Amino acid sequence: MPREIVQTPARQVCSLLGVECPSSLADQVFSGITTLESAAESDVAFVARAHFKSQVAESRAGLILVPKDAQVSDPRAVAVPNVWKSVLALLEHFHPMPAPAGIIHPTAIIPDSCTIGERVDIGAYAVLGEGVRVGTGSRIGAHAIIGDDTVIGSHAILHPRVTIADRCVVGDRVILHSGVVIGSDGFRYEVIDRMPTKIPQVGIVVIEDDVEIGANTTIDRASFWQTRIGTRTKIDNLVQVGHNCEIGSDCLIVSQVGIAGSVKIGRGVILAGQTGVGDNLTIGDGARLAARSGVHSNVPAGVDMAGAPIMDARLWMRLVGVLKRLPDLYDRLKPILREYEDRQLQSDDAVESASG
């Protein structure tokens, strides 16, 4: 279904943002919000950071939101206290999400033992196992599979093709994007009689409230107890979280991060893209790890680290700077090395002559 265009006068737009409307824009009508580059005259655009100011003059946007300290003189510019807060307000206005209507597609499979709350939407060919409970106002997309005795909280959004295995718990307002797998078996094998032998994984996964998990991310169930993702943590696409992990609240975990089993991650941790974390490690509250970090030991709270193996981020930057200079330094050292080798040969010849 095509999106309904919300035509909004400039005065109403500015009222939504709590700012005064420029008189020159009072009669203008807007139908959306987008970037400086793609904006048309009927769009609101925004400058999120000061270094984008140079693009303002070239933008066709009818109204441009700027930070108060940006000092943009363009007549279309409106200064706001917090640009991203204003952008969110206008996104909600121009792109409102329709409320769940309690529509259950006739092809969905829902056993009588399930408990479905009010105004829950369930898409085509979704399959719910025995004893599943779904809270009020949640959405379950087409072809989603929910295992036996799983609990889904209120106002959760499960996009198409999400898979949640048996007995897992998903909190309120959780968003799971397409291809997410919650509760697959952890990779646990022990060598018994010289053969890798699977250890059954009988624990669960608990996703706390307000978590968002990106497409094709996998979170393994615990061996015996719980793998847990803390409140408000945001996980990007293509992330692997191993069994028994405990991830604290308000963390940001970026694409292609791999976290091995039994890792404990504190509150407010940032793991940048392609970071790898070894098993049975602890990462303290507020630690920040740069992209492609290789974590082989415990990380203290509040530190900035980088590299593989990880080290203090400032030391890593110095090492990278030295590495860039190595080819030039080698070229400058070659004559000295050649001269040293020649002298060494002459010394060896002199020793042989003396001994002969």
C-alpha positions as CSV (number, residue, x, y, z in Angstrom):
1,M,0.0,0.0,0.0
2,P,1.5,3.4,-1.0
3,R,2.3,5.8,1.8
4,E,-0.2,8.6,2.4
5,I,1.4,12.0,1.9
6,V,0.9,14.2,4.9
7,Q,0.7,17.8,3.7
8,T,1.8,20.1,6.5
9,P,2.0,23.9,6.6
10,A,5.3,25.4,7.7
11,R,3.7,27.0,10.8
12,Q,2.6,23.5,11.9
13,V,6.0,22.0,11.3
14,C,7.7,24.7,13.4
15,S,5.0,24.3,16.1
16,L,5.8,20.5,16.3
17,L,9.5,21.5,16.9
18,G,8.7,24.3,19.4
19,V,10.4,27.0,17.3
20,E,9.3,30.2,15.6
21,C,8.4,30.0,12.0
22,P,10.2,32.4,9.7
23,S,7.7,34.8,8.1
24,S,9.2,34.1,4.6
25,L,8.1,30.4,4.9
26,A,4.7,30.9,6.6
27,D,2.7,30.0,3.4
28,Q,4.8,27.0,2.4
29,V,3.5,23.5,2.7
30,F,5.8,20.4,3.3
31,S,5.3,16.8,2.6
32,G,8.4,15.0,4.0
33,I,11.8,15.2,5.6
34,T,15.0,14.0,3.9
35,T,18.7,14.8,3.4
36,L,20.1,18.0,2.0
37,E,21.1,16.3,-1.3
38,S,17.8,14.6,-2.1
39,A,15.4,17.2,-0.8
40,A,12.8,19.0,-3.1
41,E,11.2,22.3,-2.4
42,S,8.4,20.5,-0.5
43,D,10.8,18.8,1.9
44,V,12.4,19.6,5.2
45,A,16.1,18.8,5.3
46,F,18.6,19.0,8.2
47,V,22.2,19.7,9.0
48,A,23.3,17.2,11.6
49,R,26.9,18.3,11.9
50,A,28.6,21.6,11.3
51,H,30.8,20.3,8.4
52,F,27.7,19.8,6.3
53,K,27.0,23.6,6.3
54,S,28.7,23.9,2.9
55,Q,25.9,21.8,1.3
56,V,23.1,24.2,2.5
57,A,23.4,26.6,-0.4
58,E,23.1,23.8,-3.0
59,S,20.1,22.1,-1.4
60,R,16.6,22.6,-2.9
61,A,14.9,22.0,0.5
62,G,12.2,24.4,1.5
63,L,13.2,24.4,5.2
64,I,16.4,23.3,6.8
65,L,16.9,22.4,10.4
66,V,20.3,23.4,11.8
67,P,22.0,23.3,15.2
68,K,21.9,26.5,17.2
69,D,25.7,26.9,17.0
70,A,25.9,26.2,13.3
71,Q,25.7,29.9,12.2
72,V,23.9,29.3,8.9
73,S,22.7,32.5,7.3
74,D,20.4,30.9,4.8
75,P,16.8,32.3,5.0
76,R,15.4,28.7,5.0
77,A,17.4,27.7,8.0
78,V,15.7,27.2,11.4
79,A,17.8,26.7,14.5
80,V,16.7,23.9,16.8
81,P,18.1,22.8,20.2
82,N,18.7,19.2,19.1
83,V,18.7,18.4,15.4
84,W,18.1,14.6,15.8
85,K,15.3,15.1,18.3
86,S,13.6,17.3,15.8
87,V,14.2,14.9,12.9
88,L,12.6,12.1,15.0
89,A,9.6,14.3,15.6
90,L,9.1,15.0,11.9
91,L,9.7,11.3,10.9
92,E,6.9,10.3,13.3
93,H,4.7,13.0,11.8
94,F,5.4,12.3,8.1
95,H,5.9,8.6,8.4
96,P,3.5,7.4,11.1
97,M,3.5,3.7,11.8
98,P,0.0,2.3,11.5
99,A,-1.3,0.8,14.8
100,P,-1.8,-3.0,14.8
101,A,-5.4,-3.8,13.9
102,G,-5.6,-7.4,15.2
103,I,-5.5,-8.9,11.7
104,I,-4.5,-12.6,11.7
105,H,-3.9,-14.0,8.2
106,P,-6.0,-17.2,7.5
107,T,-2.8,-19.1,6.5
108,A,-1.1,-18.5,9.9
109,I,-0.9,-21.7,12.1
110,I,-1.9,-20.9,15.7
111,P,-2.6,-23.8,18.1
112,D,-5.5,-23.5,20.5
113,S,-3.0,-23.5,23.4
114,C,-1.6,-20.1,22.3
115,T,-2.5,-16.9,24.1
116,I,-2.8,-14.0,21.8
117,G,-3.3,-10.5,23.2
118,E,-5.5,-7.7,21.8
119,R,-4.7,-6.0,18.5
120,V,-2.0,-8.5,17.5
121,D,-1.2,-8.7,13.8
122,I,0.1,-12.1,12.5
123,G,1.2,-12.4,8.8
124,A,0.8,-15.0,6.2
125,Y,2.2,-18.5,6.9
126,A,3.5,-17.6,10.3
127,V,3.8,-20.6,12.5
128,L,3.3,-20.5,16.3
129,G,4.2,-23.5,18.5
130,E,2.2,-24.9,21.4
131,G,1.8,-22.6,24.4
132,V,3.1,-19.4,22.8
133,R,2.1,-16.2,24.4
134,V,2.0,-12.9,22.5
135,G,1.4,-9.5,24.2
136,T,-0.9,-6.7,23.3
137,G,-0.2,-4.7,20.1
138,S,2.6,-6.9,18.8
139,R,3.2,-7.7,15.1
140,I,4.5,-11.1,13.8
141,G,5.5,-11.0,10.1
142,A,4.9,-13.4,7.3
143,H,6.7,-16.8,7.6
144,A,7.9,-16.1,11.1
145,I,8.4,-19.2,13.3
146,I,7.8,-19.1,17.0
147,G,8.8,-22.2,19.0
148,D,6.8,-23.9,21.8
149,D,6.2,-22.1,25.1
150,T,8.0,-18.9,23.8
151,V,6.8,-15.6,25.3
152,I,6.6,-12.4,23.2
153,G,5.9,-9.1,25.0
154,S,3.7,-6.2,24.2
155,H,4.2,-4.0,21.1
156,A,7.0,-6.1,19.8
157,I,7.7,-6.2,16.1
158,L,8.9,-9.4,14.5
159,H,9.6,-8.8,10.8
160,P,9.1,-11.6,8.2
161,R,11.1,-14.8,8.5
162,V,12.2,-14.3,12.1
163,T,12.8,-17.6,13.9
164,I,12.5,-18.0,17.7
165,A,13.2,-21.4,19.1
166,D,11.4,-23.1,22.0
167,R,11.0,-21.5,25.5
168,C,12.7,-18.2,24.7
169,V,11.5,-14.8,26.1
170,V,11.2,-11.6,24.1
171,G,10.4,-8.4,26.0
172,D,8.2,-5.4,25.3
173,R,8.8,-3.2,22.3
174,V,11.5,-5.4,21.0
175,I,12.2,-5.2,17.2
176,L,13.6,-8.3,15.4
177,H,14.5,-7.8,11.8
178,S,14.2,-10.3,9.0
179,G,16.3,-13.4,9.3
180,V,17.0,-13.1,13.0
181,V,17.4,-16.4,14.8
182,I,16.9,-16.5,18.5
183,G,17.7,-19.7,20.5
184,S,19.6,-21.8,18.0
185,D,22.0,-24.3,19.6
186,G,25.3,-23.1,20.9
187,F,28.4,-24.4,19.3
188,R,29.4,-26.8,22.1
189,Y,31.4,-29.9,21.4
190,E,33.7,-32.0,23.6
191,V,36.2,-34.5,22.4
192,I,35.0,-37.9,23.8
193,D,36.7,-41.1,22.6
194,R,38.7,-38.9,20.2
195,M,35.5,-37.7,18.5
196,P,33.8,-34.2,18.7
197,T,30.6,-34.9,20.6
198,K,27.7,-32.5,20.7
199,I,26.7,-31.3,24.2
200,P,22.9,-30.6,24.2
201,Q,22.0,-27.0,24.7
202,V,19.0,-26.9,27.1
203,G,19.0,-23.3,28.2
204,I,17.1,-20.3,26.7
205,V,17.5,-16.8,25.4
206,V,16.1,-13.8,27.2
207,I,15.7,-10.5,25.2
208,E,14.9,-7.7,27.6
209,D,12.6,-4.7,26.8
210,D,13.4,-2.1,24.0
211,V,16.1,-4.2,22.3
212,E,16.5,-4.0,18.5
213,I,18.3,-6.8,16.6
214,G,19.3,-6.4,13.0
215,A,18.8,-8.7,10.0
216,N,20.4,-12.1,10.0
217,T,21.8,-11.8,13.5
218,T,21.9,-15.1,15.5
219,I,21.8,-15.4,19.3
220,D,22.5,-18.9,20.6
221,R,20.6,-20.4,23.5
222,A,22.5,-21.1,26.7
223,S,23.9,-24.5,27.6
224,F,22.0,-24.8,30.8
225,W,20.6,-21.4,31.9
226,Q,20.2,-18.1,29.9
227,T,21.8,-16.1,27.2
228,R,20.6,-12.6,28.0
229,I,20.5,-9.3,26.0
230,G,20.0,-6.2,28.3
231,T,17.4,-3.5,28.1
232,R,17.7,-0.9,25.2
233,T,20.8,-2.7,23.7
234,K,20.9,-2.3,19.9
235,I,22.5,-5.0,17.7
236,D,23.3,-4.5,14.0
237,N,22.9,-6.9,11.1
238,L,25.1,-10.1,10.8
239,V,26.2,-10.4,14.4
240,Q,26.8,-13.7,16.2
241,V,26.2,-14.0,20.0
242,G,27.4,-17.3,21.5
243,H,25.8,-19.4,24.2
244,N,25.7,-18.2,27.8
245,C,26.6,-14.6,26.9
246,E,25.3,-11.8,29.1
247,I,25.1,-8.4,27.4
248,G,24.2,-5.4,29.6
249,S,21.8,-2.6,28.9
250,D,22.4,0.3,26.4
251,C,25.1,-1.4,24.4
252,L,25.8,-0.8,20.7
253,I,27.1,-3.8,18.8
254,V,27.9,-3.1,15.1
255,S,27.7,-5.4,12.1
256,Q,29.8,-8.6,11.8
257,V,30.8,-8.7,15.4
258,G,31.4,-12.2,16.7
259,I,31.0,-12.9,20.4
260,A,32.1,-16.4,21.6
261,G,30.4,-18.3,24.4
262,S,30.1,-17.2,28.1
263,V,31.2,-13.6,27.5
264,K,30.0,-11.0,30.0
265,I,29.6,-7.5,28.6
266,G,28.8,-4.6,30.9
267,R,26.4,-1.6,30.4
268,G,26.9,0.9,27.7
269,V,29.6,-1.0,25.8
270,I,30.3,-0.2,22.1
271,L,31.7,-3.0,19.9
272,A,32.5,-1.6,16.4
273,G,32.3,-3.6,13.2
274,Q,34.0,-7.0,12.8
275,T,35.3,-7.0,16.4
276,G,35.9,-10.6,17.6
277,V,35.6,-11.5,21.3
278,G,37.1,-14.7,22.7
279,D,35.2,-17.0,25.0
280,N,34.8,-16.6,28.8
281,L,35.9,-12.9,28.8
282,T,34.5,-9.9,30.6
283,I,34.2,-6.4,29.0
284,G,33.6,-3.6,31.6
285,D,30.9,-1.0,31.6
286,G,31.4,1.8,29.0
287,A,34.3,0.2,27.2
288,R,34.6,1.2,23.5
289,L,36.4,-1.1,21.0
290,A,37.3,0.1,17.6
291,A,36.5,-1.8,14.4
292,R,38.3,-5.1,13.8
293,S,39.5,-5.3,17.4
294,G,40.6,-8.8,18.5
295,V,39.7,-9.3,22.2
296,H,41.8,-12.0,23.8
297,S,41.7,-10.8,27.4
298,N,39.4,-9.1,29.8
299,V,38.7,-5.4,29.1
300,P,38.5,-2.9,32.0
301,A,35.5,-0.5,32.3
302,G,35.6,2.9,30.5
303,V,38.6,2.3,28.2
304,D,39.1,2.9,24.5
305,M,40.9,0.0,22.8
306,A,41.8,-1.1,19.3
307,G,43.8,-3.5,17.3
308,A,44.3,-7.3,17.2
309,P,45.3,-8.2,19.8
310,I,43.7,-5.2,21.5
311,M,45.7,-2.4,23.1
312,D,45.1,1.2,24.2
313,A,43.6,3.0,21.3
314,R,46.2,5.8,21.4
315,L,49.1,3.3,21.3
316,W,47.4,1.5,18.4
317,M,47.1,4.8,16.5
318,R,50.8,5.5,17.0
319,L,51.7,2.0,15.8
320,V,49.6,2.5,12.7
321,G,51.4,5.8,12.1
322,V,54.8,4.0,12.3
323,L,53.7,1.2,10.0
324,K,52.8,3.7,7.3
325,R,56.4,5.1,7.5
326,L,58.2,1.7,7.5
327,P,58.7,1.5,3.7
328,D,60.3,5.0,3.6
329,L,62.4,4.2,6.6
330,Y,63.5,0.9,5.1
331,D,64.6,2.7,1.9
332,R,66.6,5.2,3.9
333,L,68.2,2.4,5.9
334,K,69.2,0.2,2.9
335,P,72.5,2.0,2.2
336,I,73.5,1.8,5.8
337,L,72.7,-1.9,5.9
338,R,74.6,-2.5,2.7
339,E,77.6,-0.7,4.1
340,Y,77.4,-2.7,7.3
341,E,77.2,-6.0,5.4
342,D,80.2,-5.1,3.3
343,R,82.3,-4.3,6.4
344,Q,81.2,-7.5,8.0
345,L,82.4,-9.5,4.9
346,Q,85.7,-7.6,5.0
347,S,86.1,-8.4,8.7
348,D,85.3,-12.1,8.1
349,D,87.9,-12.2,5.2
350,A,90.5,-10.7,7.5
351,V,89.8,-13.2,10.2
352,E,90.2,-16.1,7.7
353,S,93.5,-14.7,6.3
354,A,94.9,-14.4,9.8
355,S,93.9,-17.9,10.8
356,G,95.2,-19.3,7.6
